Amino acid sequence: MTPSSIDMSTSSDTMGAGTNGTTSDNLTKTTTPTFTGVAEAHSYVTLYDTDGTTVLGTATVTGTIVNGAAGTTGTFSITSTALTDGIHSLTFKALDAAGNVSSASTALAVTVDTATVAPSALDLAVASDTSGAGTAGTTTDNLTNDTTPTITGTAEAGSYVVLYDTDGSTILGTVVTPGTNAAGAAGGTDTWSITSSILTTGIHSLTAIATDAAGNVSSTSTALSITIDTATVAPTNLDLVVTSDSAGRSTSDNITNDNTPTITGTAEAGSSVTLYATLNGTTTAVGTGTTSGTIASGAPPTGATGTWSITTSALADGVNSIKAVAIDGAGNRSSDSTALLLTIDTIAPRQPWSVRLDSAYDTGTIGDGYTYRLTYKITGMAETDSDIVVYAGGTTIIGTVTSGTSSAAVPGYWEVTVTSAIGSYAITAKSTDIAGNTSVASAAVNLNVINSPTVSPTATVTKTMTPTRTAVSGTATYTTTNTPTRTVTTTRTPTPVYTSTPTKTTTAVPTRTTTRTVTTTPTITTTRTITPTKTMTVVPSATAVVSLTPSRTVTTTRTVTPTRTITPTPSKTFTRTVTPTKTMTRTVTPTRTATP
C-alpha cells in the first residue's frame, strides 16, 4: 500500500500574530515539528529528510488488521528530530506486518525559520521631514513640525512591524511588510511605512520590532531620534548697527541717511529671517538672512537662539516700521517681531543763512565786518537742531554749535564764540542734520580783525574833516582887591560844536583850569575885549573807540575850568569889569592818525 501524504501538525505550524503566516503554510519556527499522516494499519512508518535517507523519526500506525484483511488504514504522528533552518522535503515509508516496504510518500515541503531579523533603516519620510525655506533645516535632519509623521524602514517580507515611542511600550503604529517569502523561502526583506499617531513637541526616540510569518519576534531596531517642533519664536532685539547709524549725531537714535542700512537681531538658531518695511501703509519685504547656529538632530527646540544680520534693499525716506519674521528649521513661521522705527533721511539741509559778525562785536559800522576784538561771536540761522561747523578760509574749523540751543531760544538760531588773531577771514558755515546729511557751505562773509585804536593829544587823524567851530561869547567880570598877591578864578564854559564831513559830529564841553599872574594899579576899572589864543589838551579817561565808517556818530563832552592868579600892587583895591563880546568862526582842518 502506498502511503498517503503527510502534513505538519497545526500545533507545529507556527505563525506570527498580525502576519500573513498561517497554520497551514508549513512555515514554522519549531525545529522539531510534528508530522501526521495515514498508512496501513499497524504498519511501521519511517520519516525521512530531504535526502531520503536521513531518518527524522518513526511511528507505528494505529489500528489493526482484522482476519488478515488488507487495506485497513490508520494514522500516525511523528515528532521530528531537530531540523535546521531552511527548506526540507519530507517523505515517509511504511513497513507492514508481512514485511512489505512501501514506496516513498509524496514529499512535504516545510520551512523551518528560527531567524530573527530586526527592522532597520528607520527614517523620517521626506514628505514629513519639513523644513523652512532658506533655513538650515533639511529634509534629512529628522526635524519636523508634523505631529503625525510617517516613518519608513525595512523588515522581513511579510513580517508584522510595530512602531514604539521613546518608552518602548507606547505603540505608535503597526504594518505588515509588503511581500511574502516564496514557498519554502526565508529571509527576504521589504520596506514598510507607518504613519504615527500624534506626537508631542520635543524629542522622540522611535524603535520598531518585527514578527515574521513563522512567529519569530525580532530584537528592537536601532532607535531613530526625531524632533517635533511646533513652537514659533518671533525674532527679538532688532537694532540698527552702529556703522549704519553713525553718520549723524547719535549712533543709537535709529535716524540715518543710509537707505540700505544693516539691521541685526536674534531668532531661533538656524532659522530664516525676513525683514519687512512698512511706510505709508505699504509693507514690502526688504531682506532675508539666516540666523547663526543650528539645532542638532535630537536636540530640544526650546530656547536655542542665534544672531542674524540683514542689509536691506533701498528704503524710502520717512519713518519706516521694520519688523522681522522667522521660519525655523522645522518650517514653523513666527509671529511678527516688535517694530523697529527707523527714520531714513537722505536730503541735505538748507545751507546756513544770515551768517554775520554779531553786532555787539562789530566795532566798525554795523555790518561792515570790522572788529578790534580778538574774541567775538559769529551768528546765523540754520535747520533747527542741526550741527553747525564754522570755517575760516573754507577749511579751518573755528567753531561748532547745535542750532536752536543758544540763549536766544530762537528756532534755528546759532552763535559761536571765536578767538582769532588779527587778520582778514572768509567765514563760512555748514549744517549737518541729525541723520548725517551735510549742507553746502554758506555764502562767505568777510571778517576783519584789526588793532585796537589809541587816541593821544597829538593824534593825527588820517581822515580829513572840515569842522565848523563856534565859540560862545560872554562877559567876564574881574574884582581886584589891593592885596599884595591875589588869585582870581574865572570859570568859562564854552560850547564849541564840531561838525565834520562826512556825517560825523563831535560835541565837546571841556573843563580847563588856567592860572595867570596880573600886576595892577590900585583902583583901576577897565573894560577889555580879549581875543585869546587857546590851546586845549584833551586827556581821554578811557581808550577811545574810533570808527572810520561814515555812518558812526561819536559825542564827547569836556569841561575846562581855568584858574588865574592876579598879583596886584600892595594896598590897592579895585574893581574891574571886563565885558568881552567875542564871536569867532574858525575853520580847522586837523589831521589825526589812528593806528589800527
C-alpha positions in Angstrom: 0.0 0.0 0.0 1.4 3.4 -1.0 1.4 5.9 2.0 -0.8 8.9 1.7 0.7 12.4 2.0 1.9 13.8 5.3 1.3 17.2 6.9 2.7 19.3 9.6 0.5 19.4 12.6 -1.3 22.7 13.4 0.5 23.0 16.7 3.8 22.9 15.0 2.8 25.1 12.0 3.5 28.4 13.9 2.6 31.8 12.7 3.2 35.4 13.8 0.3 37.4 15.0 -0.7 40.0 12.5 1.5 38.5 9.8 0.4 36.8 6.7 1.6 33.5 8.1 -1.0 30.6 8.7 -1.2 27.3 10.5 -1.3 25.5 7.2 1.6 27.1 5.3 4.2 24.6 6.6 6.3 27.5 7.8 7.4 27.2 11.3 9.9 28.3 13.8 9.8 24.9 15.5 12.9 22.9 14.8 11.3 19.6 16.0 7.9 19.8 14.4 5.3 17.0 14.5 4.0 15.5 11.3 1.0 13.3 10.8 -0.3 11.0 8.1 -2.2 7.9 7.1 -0.8 4.5 6.3 -1.7 0.8 6.5 -3.0 -0.1 9.9 -0.4 -1.4 12.3 2.5 -0.7 9.9 5.7 0.8 10.8 6.4 4.3 9.4 9.8 6.0 8.9 10.1 9.7 8.3 12.9 10.8 6.0 14.6 14.2 5.4 15.2 15.7 2.0 17.9 13.2 1.1 15.5 10.3 1.5 17.9 8.5 3.8 18.2 10.7 6.9 15.7 9.3 9.4 13.8 12.0 11.3 11.6 9.7 13.2 9.4 6.6 13.2 6.0 5.6 14.4 3.5 2.7 14.4 0.3 3.3 12.5 -2.7 3.0 14.6 -5.4 0.3 14.0 -5.3 -3.4 13.5 -5.8 -5.8 10.6 -8.9 -7.9 11.1 -8.8 -11.5 9.9 -5.8 -10.8 7.7 -7.7 -8.4 5.6 -5.6 -5.9 3.6 -6.3 -2.2 3.1 -7.2 -1.3 6.6 -5.6 2.1 7.4 -4.7 4.0 10.5 -3.0 7.3 11.4 0.4 8.2 12.7 2.2 11.1 14.2 6.0 11.6 14.3 7.9 14.4 16.0 10.9 15.1 14.0 14.4 15.3 15.3 15.9 18.8 15.1 15.7 20.3 11.7 18.0 23.0 10.5 16.7 26.4 9.3 15.7 26.1 5.7 13.5 24.1 3.4 13.0 20.4 4.0 11.3 18.0 1.6 10.0 15.2 3.9 8.8 11.7 2.9 8.0 8.5 4.8 7.8 4.8 4.0 5.7 2.2 5.7 6.7 -1.4 6.6 3.7 -3.7 7.1 3.5 -6.8 9.2 4.3 -9.0 6.3 7.5 -7.2 5.8 6.5 -5.3 2.7 8.1 -1.8 2.4 6.0 0.8 0.6 7.2 3.3 -1.8 8.0 6.8 -0.6 5.1 9.1 0.1 4.5 12.3 -1.7 7.1 14.9 -0.4 6.0 17.6 2.0 7.9 20.8 1.7 8.3 22.5 5.1 10.3 25.6 6.0 12.0 25.9 9.4 12.7 29.6 10.2 14.2 30.5 13.6 16.0 33.6 12.5 15.1 37.0 14.0 15.5 40.0 11.7 15.2 43.3 13.4 13.7 46.2 11.4 16.3 48.5 10.0 16.9 51.8 8.2 14.2 53.7 10.2 13.8 57.2 8.8 11.5 60.1 8.8 9.9 60.2 5.4 10.9 63.2 3.2 7.3 64.3 3.0 7.2 64.5 6.8 10.7 65.9 7.3 9.6 69.5 7.0 12.0 72.4 6.6 11.7 76.1 6.4 12.7 77.7 3.1 16.1 79.4 3.4 16.8 77.8 6.8 19.4 75.4 7.9 16.7 72.8 8.1 16.7 70.0 5.6 14.5 67.0 4.6 17.0 64.7 6.2 17.5 66.3 9.6 14.6 64.5 11.3 13.3 67.8 12.5 9.7 68.4 11.7 6.5 70.3 12.6 4.4 67.3 11.5 2.9 65.8 14.7 1.8 62.6 12.8 4.9 61.9 10.7 5.5 58.9 8.5 8.3 56.6 9.5 9.8 54.1 7.0 12.1 51.1 7.3 12.9 47.6 6.2 12.0 44.2 7.7 11.5 40.6 6.7 9.0 40.3 4.0 5.5 39.6 5.3 6.6 40.4 8.8 4.5 42.4 11.2 6.2 45.6 12.3 5.2 47.5 15.4 6.5 51.1 15.9 7.1 52.2 19.5 7.6 55.6 21.2 10.5 56.5 23.4 9.4 54.3 26.3 9.4 51.2 24.2 5.9 50.3 25.1 3.6 53.0 23.6 2.6 51.8 20.2 2.6 54.5 17.6 1.5 52.3 14.6 1.8 48.8 13.0 2.1 47.5 9.5 2.7 44.2 7.6 5.8 44.4 5.5 4.8 44.1 1.9 5.8 40.9 0.0 5.9 37.3 1.1 8.6 34.7 1.2 8.1 32.3 -1.6 7.0 28.8 -0.5 9.9 27.4 1.3 11.9 30.6 1.1 13.2 32.5 4.2 15.0 35.8 4.9 13.6 38.1 2.1 13.1 41.7 3.1 10.9 44.6 2.0 10.2 48.1 3.0 7.4 49.3 5.3 5.8 52.7 6.2 3.9 53.7 9.3 2.1 57.0 9.9 2.5 57.7 13.6 -0.2 58.6 16.0 0.1 62.2 17.4 3.4 63.0 18.8 4.0 65.8 21.3 6.5 68.6 20.8 10.0 67.5 21.7 12.4 64.7 21.1 11.2 61.2 20.4 13.3 58.1 20.2 11.5 55.7 17.9 12.1 51.9 17.6 10.4 49.0 15.8 10.0 45.3 16.4 9.1 42.8 13.6 7.3 39.4 14.0 7.8 37.2 10.9 5.3 34.8 9.4 6.9 32.0 11.3 6.2 33.8 14.6 9.8 34.8 15.3 9.9 38.2 17.2 12.9 40.3 16.3 15.0 42.3 18.6 14.4 46.1 18.8 15.6 48.2 16.0 18.2 50.9 16.3 16.5 54.0 17.6 15.5 56.9 15.3 15.7 60.2 17.1 13.3 62.8 15.7 12.3 66.2 16.9 8.8 67.5 16.8 8.8 71.3 16.8 5.6 73.2 16.6 6.7 76.3 18.5 7.1 79.7 16.9 9.7 82.1 18.3 9.5 85.7 17.0 12.7 87.5 16.3 13.9 89.9 19.0 16.3 92.7 19.7 16.0 94.4 16.3 18.6 97.2 16.0 20.3 99.5 13.5 24.0 98.7 13.5 26.4 101.4 14.6 28.1 101.6 11.2 24.7 102.4 9.6 23.7 104.8 12.5 27.0 106.7 12.8 26.8 109.3 10.1 24.6 111.6 12.3 24.9 112.9 15.8 24.0 109.7 17.6 24.8 106.0 17.0 21.7 104.9 18.8 18.8 107.1 17.6 17.8 105.0 14.6 18.0 108.0 12.4 20.3 107.7 9.4 21.0 108.8 5.9 21.9 105.3 4.9 19.0 104.0 2.9 20.4 100.5 2.7 21.1 100.0 6.4 22.1 96.9 8.2 19.7 95.5 10.8 20.6 92.9 13.4 18.6 90.8 15.9 18.2 87.4 17.4 16.0 84.4 16.5 15.8 80.7 16.8 19.1 79.1 15.8 19.2 78.2 12.1 16.0 80.0 11.3 15.5 82.1 8.2 14.6 85.7 8.9 12.7 88.1 6.6 12.6 91.8 7.2 9.5 93.8 6.2 9.3 97.6 6.0 6.0 99.4 6.3 5.8 103.0 5.1 2.6 104.9 4.4 0.5 101.8 4.8 2.5 99.7 2.3 4.5 96.7 3.5 7.4 95.3 1.5 9.9 92.6 2.1 13.3 94.3 2.2 15.8 91.5 3.0 16.4 88.0 4.3 19.1 86.3 6.3 19.9 83.1 8.2 20.3 83.0 12.0 23.6 81.6 13.2 23.7 78.2 14.9 21.8 75.1 14.3 19.6 72.7 16.3 21.4 69.4 16.3 19.3 66.4 15.4 17.7 65.2 18.6 18.2 68.5 20.4 15.2 70.2 22.0 13.8 73.1 20.0 13.5 75.2 23.1 15.5 78.4 23.6 18.4 77.8 21.2 19.0 81.2 19.6 21.5 82.8 17.3 22.1 86.2 15.7 21.3 87.5 12.3 22.3 90.5 10.2 20.5 91.8 7.1 21.4 94.6 4.8 18.2 95.9 3.4 17.3 96.9 -0.1 16.8 100.6 -0.7 14.4 102.2 1.8 12.4 105.3 1.0 12.8 108.5 3.1 10.5 108.6 6.1 9.8 106.7 9.2 9.9 103.0 8.3 8.4 100.4 10.6 10.8 97.5 10.4 9.5 94.0 11.5 11.1 90.6 11.2 9.5 87.2 10.8 11.4 83.9 11.3 10.8 80.5 9.8 12.7 77.8 11.8 14.3 74.7 10.6 11.1 72.7 11.1 9.1 75.1 8.9 7.3 77.0 11.6 6.5 80.6 10.8 6.8 83.0 13.7 4.7 86.0 14.6 6.0 89.5 13.7 8.7 90.9 15.9 8.3 94.2 17.8 8.7 97.0 15.3 11.9 99.0 14.9 11.1 102.6 13.9 13.8 103.6 11.5 14.0 107.1 10.1 15.6 107.4 6.7 16.7 110.9 5.7 18.8 111.4 2.7 18.0 115.0 2.0 20.7 117.5 2.9 19.6 120.5 5.0 19.5 124.0 3.7 22.8 125.8 3.8 23.1 128.2 6.8 22.0 131.7 6.2 22.3 135.2 7.8 25.9 134.4 8.8 27.5 137.5 10.2 29.6 139.1 12.9 27.5 139.7 16.0 26.6 143.4 16.1 27.8 143.7 19.7 31.3 142.9 18.5 31.1 144.9 15.2 33.2 147.9 16.3 33.1 149.5 12.9 29.9 150.4 11.1 27.3 147.7 11.8 27.5 145.1 9.1 31.0 146.0 7.8 32.6 143.0 9.4 35.3 145.1 11.2 36.2 144.4 14.9 39.2 145.1 17.0 38.2 142.4 19.5 40.2 139.1 19.2 37.3 137.2 20.8 34.0 137.7 19.1 30.8 135.9 18.1 29.6 134.7 14.7 25.9 134.2 14.4 23.5 132.8 11.9 20.4 130.7 11.1 20.1 127.0 10.0 17.9 124.0 10.2 16.7 123.6 13.8 18.7 121.1 15.8 21.4 120.7 13.1 25.1 120.7 13.9 26.9 123.8 12.7 30.6 123.9 11.8 32.1 127.4 11.2 35.1 127.6 8.9 37.7 130.3 8.2 39.0 130.1 4.7 36.8 127.2 3.9 38.8 124.5 5.7 39.9 125.7 9.1 37.3 124.9 11.7 36.9 127.8 14.2 33.8 126.8 16.0 30.9 124.2 16.3 27.5 124.5 17.8 24.0 123.0 17.6 21.4 125.3 16.1 18.5 126.3 18.3 20.4 125.8 21.6 21.6 129.3 22.2 20.3 131.5 25.0 18.3 133.4 22.3 16.0 130.4 22.2 15.1 131.1 18.6 14.5 128.0 16.4 17.4 127.6 14.1 19.5 130.4 15.6 23.1 129.7 16.4 26.1 131.5 17.6 29.7 130.6 18.2 32.4 132.4 20.2 35.6 132.6 18.3 39.1 133.7 19.2 41.5 134.6 16.4 44.5 136.6 15.5 44.5 140.0 13.7 43.8 139.4 10.1 41.1 139.0 7.4 39.0 135.9 7.2 36.4 134.5 4.8 33.8 133.0 7.2 31.5 130.1 6.0 29.3 127.6 7.8 27.9 124.1 7.1 25.0 122.4 8.6 24.8 118.7 9.3 21.4 117.3 10.3 20.8 114.5 12.8 20.7 112.0 10.0 24.2 112.9 9.0 23.4 114.9 5.8 25.7 117.9 5.4 24.7 121.1 3.5 26.8 123.1 1.1 28.7 125.9 2.6 27.0 129.2 3.3 27.9 132.3 1.4 31.3 133.6 2.6 31.3 136.6 4.9 34.4 138.8 5.2 35.7 139.4 8.7 38.5 141.9 9.5 40.1 141.7 12.9 42.1 144.9 13.4 44.3 146.5 16.1 42.6 148.3 18.9 42.9 152.1 18.2 44.6 154.6 20.7 43.8 158.4 20.7 46.5 160.7 22.1 46.6 164.6 22.4 48.8 164.8 19.4 47.0 162.1 17.5 46.9 162.6 13.7 43.7 161.6 12.0 44.2 160.2 8.6 40.7 161.2 7.7 40.2 164.8 6.6 37.3 166.6 8.2 36.2 170.2 7.9 34.6 171.1 11.2 32.9 174.4 11.9 33.7 175.7 15.4 31.6 178.3 17.2 32.9 179.8 20.4 30.3 181.1 22.9 30.5 184.9 23.7 30.2 186.1 27.2 31.1 188.8 29.8 34.0 188.3 32.3 33.9 190.4 35.5 37.1 190.8 37.5 37.2 192.1 41.0 40.6 193.1 42.4 41.4 194.0 46.0 44.6 195.9 46.9 46.3 192.9 48.3 49.9 192.1 47.5 49.0 188.8 45.9 45.5 187.7 44.9 44.2 184.8 43.0 41.2 185.3 40.7 39.4 182.2 39.4 37.4 182.6 36.3 35.2 179.7 35.0 34.1 179.8 31.5 32.0 177.1 29.8 32.1 177.5 26.1 30.2 175.1 24.0 32.0 174.5 20.8 30.3 172.4 18.2 32.4 170.5 15.7 30.8 169.3 12.5 32.8 167.0 10.3 32.3 165.7 6.9 31.1 163.1 6.3 28.3 163.0 8.8 30.5 162.9 11.9 29.6 165.4 14.7 31.7 165.9 17.8 30.3 168.0 20.7 32.8 168.8 23.4 32.4 170.7 26.7 35.9 171.0 28.0 36.9 171.7 31.6 40.0 173.8 31.8 41.9 175.5 34.6 44.2 178.5 33.8 46.4 180.3 36.2 47.6 183.8 35.4 49.5 186.4 37.4 48.3 190.0 36.9 50.1 193.2 38.2 47.6 196.0 38.5 47.4 199.6 39.7 45.0 200.0 42.5 41.5 201.5 42.0 41.6 201.0 38.2 38.5 199.8 36.5 39.0 198.7 32.9 36.9 197.1 30.2 38.8 194.9 27.8 38.0 193.0 24.7 40.2 189.9 24.6 40.9 187.8 21.6 42.5 184.8 23.2 44.7 182.2 21.6 43.9 178.9 23.3 45.5 175.5 23.2 43.3 172.7 24.5 44.8 169.5 25.8 42.3 166.6 25.9 43.3 163.6 28.1 40.7 160.9 27.5 39.6 159.0 30.6 39.5 155.7 28.7 40.6 154.2 25.5 38.6 155.8 22.8 36.7 153.9 20.1 37.4 155.3 16.7 35.4 154.2 13.7 36.4 155.2 10.3 32.9 154.4 8.9 30.8 157.3 7.7 27.6 156.3 9.5 29.0 156.4 13.0 28.4 159.4 15.4 30.7 160.0 18.4 29.8 162.6 21.1 32.4 163.8 23.6 31.7 166.2 26.5 34.6 168.1 28.1 34.6 170.7 30.9 37.5 173.2 31.2 37.9 175.1 34.5 40.6 177.8 34.1 42.2 179.3 37.2 44.0 182.6 37.0 46.2 184.2 39.7 46.4 188.0 39.8 49.1 189.7 41.9 48.2 193.4 42.4 50.3 196.3 43.8 50.1 196.2 47.6 47.4 198.1 49.5 45.4 198.7 46.4 41.8 197.7 46.0 40.0 198.0 42.7 37.0 196.6 40.9 37.3 195.8 37.3 34.6 194.8 34.9 35.5 193.2 31.7 32.7 192.6 29.3 34.2 190.9 26.3 32.0 190.3 23.4 33.6 187.8 21.1 32.3 185.8 18.2 34.8 183.6 16.5 34.2 181.4 13.5 37.2 179.3 12.6 37.7 176.6 10.1 40.1 174.0 11.4 41.3 171.1 9.4 43.0 168.8 11.9 44.9 165.8 10.9 44.7 162.7 13.2 46.2 159.4 12.8 44.7 156.3 14.3 46.8 153.2 14.3 44.6 150.2 13.6 
